[in-house]
Amino acid sequence: MKRTCTESEKTLLYKNRGQMLEGIYQTASKSTLGIIFIVIFLSAIAMLATTIGFFAIFKFKVIKIVLTFSMTFLFFFYYAVFFAILNTIRINKGKKAFFRQNNLMINGATLVKIEADNCFVYIEDDLLDEKGKPILMEYPSRVFEMSAEDEGKRFIVLYDSDSRFQLVRLNEELRGLIPDDSPFYPLTGEYSEYTRLPHPNMANVDKDGHDLTAGEKEKYADLYVKVIRSVSLRTIKIGVIVLAIVAAFICVLLDNLEGGLPLEKTAPIAGLSWGGYTLFILIITTLGKRNLRRQGRKLVHVKEVVFHSYIIGENSTTVKVYEWIDGQVQLCEYSAGNVATETKYGTIIYKFINEKGDAILLNTSPVGK
């Protein structure tokens, strides 16, 4: 039965946080633009340092095709290494942050089936549909350390106040936190008879949405302005910091290269360019507030969807969400636009339709609120 997690139980769970499955964090690994910016920057520096050092030490004649191939290989090698390291750090920080929350809930779950793609389906002890049958929940990521032999095993489900969840494997210390058995396992009906959802929040969202009234248009126009400005300002801050670091690195590199430019000449130019760019961005952002409100007033329909992940491609950035369409849950992809990169897997967000029929995704509150 779902209940509040006590402080002593939280302490015990934190101690055993290595038992937490990492699939949800891996699902969200492409959502972390901040990490990607850092990884690209570190990879570029490591690539340049390695290349310059290698040719300086061995005094090889620089052949353009060899240099290009070497730098490309080194960049992607360092990218993979730095991403793996920073992603591991991010996952560990995420686990710690999850257990630091005040209102954690705990429930029991049973693994029902390992599927062909190594994803699995489980049931919670008291998550039932309108007919009183358990709802089959899909875990969002492949879990290769489990197999068909684990079907029927018990797990702990932890929820935060926003119904975001994590699964925890049982060990001897954790076994007493939930009942040993589920009242609904094994299943008594055909597998296809049960409702199947990718996240518990899909049972709570408004499936069809509704057209906005005049009053709602004003309310959501205000939200539209606040959310977009919070997202854009966060991105601008990251961009300004990265630009400053890159400019400083280039200035130092030019100062140390044979035949390069001294720091006294490049630093003022870089500083003025950086300051001018930052000021220009801030002015444009401030002047755009009125235009944002006008765009917000053109929203005509709202619907709740559940966030899955960011997809950062070569030419575009999109967001995947779970959505009810014609009574079925579908994983849909839309332009990322105004969804904050900090959005967690399972968060309920809004899908608006504007007067042109375009879909616009928006967080339900500004970043950090």
URRA-V271682 format. One record per helix or strand of 3 or more residues. SS is the DSSP state (h for helix, s for strand). FROM is the first residue (numbers start at 1). TO is the last residue. Records with the same first field share a line. If there is no record, write none. Layout:
SS: FROM-TO  FROM-TO
This chain:
h: 7-15  17-19  23-27  29-31  33-58  64-99  148-150  175-177  191-193  200-203  214-256  263-287  289-296
s: 105-114  120-124  136-138  154-159  165-169  299-312  317-325  328-335  348-354  359-362
